Structure formats: C-alpha cells, structure tokens
Amino acid sequence: MAQPSTNPIVTPNAPVAYGRYQLVQRIGAGGMAEVFRALMMGPEGFQRELVVKRILPNFCDNAEFIQMFINEAKISALLTHPNIVQVYEFGKADDSYFIAMESVNGVTLRAVLTKLREEKSLMPFTIAADIARQVCLGLDYAHSMRSPDGKPLGIIHRDVSPTNIMLAHNGTAKVLDFGIASAEAVVAEDRSRPGVIRGKISYLAPEQIAMDSLDHRVDIFALGAVLYEMLTGGRLFDAKNNVQKMKELLRARTVPPSSLNPAGPR
C-alpha cells in the first residue's frame, strides 16, 4: 500500500481538481496506490487539509486490489481513536477509488529511524517506550472492536511496521494503513490460497509465515519487533532476501536489546 515518503514530490503547476478535492502535493506512492496532500474546499473560503489515497490508473481494473482497498475503507471507517489515523470518506472520482483521511503533521517512524541510523544515533529508550505504548492503545482499540450485536469483529492489522506508524510533531503516535487488516473471514480466505503471506517479512509472527490460524497477537509480535528496532537501531530479523528472512524468523534466537544498547534498562 502507498505510504508517505520522506521526500515529498511536489505536484507540478497548480493544484489538480479531483472530485470535491484539490490535490496539492504528491507525498508518496506504493506499488498500486498513490497519496496526496489535498484540500477540501467549501463556501466562504472554507478549506480543510487532509490526505487522499487513490488507486493508480493501471490498477483500477484489478478486482483483487480494489476489494482490498474497499476492505481498508470499511474497516478504517469503524476506527475512531487518537492513536489511529482517521478515515473521513471513501469514494470514486475520475474512474478511480479513493480514501480521504486525516492529515498528520509529522513523519513516519521509518523516516525517524533512517535519520537516526544516518547520524549513528539511537532513540532514547523513554521515547521508544512511549511510542510503543501509544501504538498499543490504538491496536487494542481495534482488536477489541465489536459489532452492534456484541460479536467480536476480529480485526487484525497484520502489517505493523515503522512505515505504518506516523509520529506527529505534537508527540502523538498513530497507526495507519489498515489496507490488509482483516476480520476472521478474510484470514480464512488467505489460508485457502497457498502462498498468500501479507505484511513485511521482518515483522511477521511465525504463525503468519507458517500460514497457521491468526489472531491479534501477530500485531503484538510485530510491535515487539518495532520496539526492538527503536531501541537498538537494527532489525530484529534481517536477511538478504525474503526466503532467508522467513527461515531465519522461524529458527532465530535473539539477544536482549540491552546487550546492544547499554543505555536501555534490562
């Protein structure tokens, strides 16, 4: 899924009209979607800044991706929490589906970790712990969601990683991109399709790699890997290619973060 980039690409010339929005700046792109800083215009000069994610033109006819995009919109619309990026609208304009969401004044955790690595610095452990605490609050809210009749929805993010954690300049951490989030029925569908493994390999729980039954604990595992990276500056699981990463993850023994970062408490 498309994510904000650390080096925004300025949209050429004037803002581009897209439905009822003005696309001001292209701030990221993934394999199948692109993300824009946008303005929603209203009467008497009213403006609201937000983010619009839309499917790339060459994937507008891809039924599987469109369904994933629709699932993201439906699940995200249920989630209203200070530590989750809020989705405002799902729609279609110029023959492409889009999601309009909250604009976070900040950067991704991945951008911060990359900058720290370039400077050969480590994140203070108190800050790392607070980021993890806030992400836990957002994930717990999503994991605990129930339908109007009280039935657990079984929402799992399945792609918790530094790229999908926004850090606002006011100190708030927010989880974004529930693009492969799933309820129980979607997980069952994946198990029926051999070879379908969703998420970033370095943050996958063993049961995701083994295609076993999944529950909310895969998100907790992934957040643990993210916290490890914040504390040590290196990934808990990192190999030269995806196959190696999978094998390493299933057999790896890890060392405590404090052995790599003596500043952190055991």
C-alpha positions, 0 to 999 in steps of 0.5 A, a space after each residue: 500500500 502507498 505510504 508517505 515518503 520522506 521526500 515529498 514530490 511536489 505536484 507540478 503547476 497548480 493544484 489538480 481538481 479531483 472530485 470535491 478535492 484539490 490535490 496539492 502535493 504528491 507525498 508518496 506512492 506504493 506499488 498500486 496506490 498513490 497519496 496526496 496532500 489535498 484540500 477540501 474546499 467549501 463556501 466562504 473560503 472554507 478549506 480543510 487539509 487532509 490526505 487522499 489515497 487513490 488507486 493508480 490508473 493501471 490498477 483500477 481494473 484489478 478486482 483483487 486490489 480494489 476489494 482490498 482497498 474497499 476492505 481498508 475503507 470499511 474497516 478504517 471507517 469503524 476506527 475512531 481513536 487518537 492513536 489511529 489515523 482517521 478515515 473521513 470518506 471513501 469514494 470514486 472520482 475520475 474512474 478511480 477509488 479513493 480514501 480521504 483521511 486525516 492529515 498528520 503533521 509529522 513523519 513516519 517512524 521509518 523516516 525517524 529511524 533512517 535519520 537516526 541510523 544516518 547520524 549513528 544515533 539511537 532513540 532514547 529508550 523513554 521515547 521508544 517506550 512511549 511510542 510503543 505504548 501509544 501504538 498499543 492503545 490504538 491496536 487494542 482499540 481495534 482488536 477489541 472492536 465489536 459489532 452492534 450485536 456484541 460479536 467480536 469483529 476480529 480485526 487484525 492489522 497484520 502489517 505493523 511496521 515503522 512505515 505504518 506508524 506516523 509520529 506527529 510533531 505534537 508527540 502523538 503516535 498513530 497507526 495507519 494503513 489498515 489496507 490488509 487488516 482483516 476480520 476472521 473471514 478474510 484470514 480464512 480466505 488467505 489460508 485457502 490460497 497457498 502462498 498468500 503471506 501479507 505484511 513485511 517479512 521482518 515483522 511477521 509472527 511465525 504463525 503468519 509465515 507458517 500460514 497457521 490460524 491468526 489472531 491479534 497477537 501477530 500485531 503484538 509480535 510485530 510491535 515487539 519487533 518495532 520496539 526492538 528496532 527503536 531501541 537498538 537501531 537494527 532489525 530484529 530479523 534481517 536477511 538478504 532476501 525474503 526466503 532467508 528472512 522467513 527461515 531465519 524468523 522461524 529458527 532465530 534466537 535473539 539477544 536482549 536489546 540491552 546487550 546492544 544498547 547499554 543505555 536501555 534498562 534490562 
